[in-house]
Amino acid sequence: MKSAIHTVAALALTALSSQAAFVLVDDMESGNNWASNGTAPTGGVVADPAGGGNNVYSIVGQADQNADASDAWLSLGTGIANNTTGTLFFRVRVADDAGDFNWVFGSSDVADPGTWGDYEGYGVMDSVNNTVGNEVAVRNGGSFTTFTSASADTWYNVWLVLDNTSDITTMYFGTGDSGTAATQSGTFRNGTTASLDRLFVRNNVLDSTGYIDDVYLDTSGANLANPIPEPSSLALLFCGAASFVVRRRR
């Protein structure tokens, strides 16, 4: 019986290893680990607006775009070193409580980022500066390249595959389990030889709210798996494993 239980555990670990290489940076369940270059932004760790007993990080915009943005950053540890490629995964959401939104998220190589020039590879959800509706765009050198759209009050998955050799960002964005719904590549804002070791977010619309959650990092290369364990998937896994134990005992 003990051997069968060990087999069940091995099956569970094997299934979870499909998310291997992604390391959890922060799921907002252990308090507020974010910092800001200036005054701490309004928001912080709050209850997920979608419910479910989950905590997320939020910023309520304190000024309109082109004025002082509300921003914060999260340490990624060692980050994605120069001449390597890694993947930064997280979930984002904006609230439709100000009529407009401009929620910016991405990587930085600056220890205490606080200005636009501190970004490297990054993207934006924007309803302000666009002509195609609520756009999603990736930074491409000196401008942005729009590649899909997004709605308020919806959680989206983001994969930023950051090539810190060629200074290329490939951004994958969607609600599905893999980043194949919409993709676009662009060059870093500045180019760098330093490690990309900060997740940097900015809210550029007064009274709008941006949310972020479930930050994971894979420093080994491009990874389009969804690292968030799905309760339903785990339930199916253990049901199948339990069935195996029953058959083994018989």
PERA-V643500 format. One record per backbone hydrogen bond with DSSP energy under -1.0 kcal/mol. CO is the residue of the C=O (numbers start at 0). NH is the residue of the N-H. If there is no record, write none. Layout:
co = {CO,CO}
nh = {NH,NH}
//
This chain:
co = {0,1,2,3,4,5,6,7,8,9,10,11,12,14,15,16,18,22,25,34,41,43,45,47,53,55,56,57,58,60,63,69,71,72,73,75,79,80,83,85,86,87,88,89,90,91,92,93,94,100,101,102,103,104,105,106,107,114,115,119,120,121,122,123,124,125,127,132,133,134,135,135,136,137,139,142,144,147,155,156,157,158,159,160,161,161,162,162,163,166,167,168,169,170,171,173,177,181,183,185,186,194,195,196,197,198,199,200,201,202,204,207,208,209,210,211,212,214,214,215,216,217,229,230,231,232,233,234,235,236,237,238,239,240,241,242,243,244,245}
nh = {4,5,6,7,8,9,10,11,12,13,14,15,16,17,18,19,21,216,214,72,59,57,55,50,47,45,211,43,209,206,66,202,200,34,198,78,195,83,163,161,217,159,215,157,212,155,210,152,96,126,203,124,201,122,199,119,197,117,118,188,106,138,104,136,102,134,129,134,149,125,146,147,123,144,142,139,137,135,91,173,89,171,87,169,85,163,166,167,82,187,162,185,160,183,158,156,179,172,170,168,140,196,79,75,107,73,105,71,103,69,207,60,94,58,92,56,90,24,25,88,22,86,233,234,235,236,237,238,239,240,241,242,243,244,245,246,247,248,249}
//
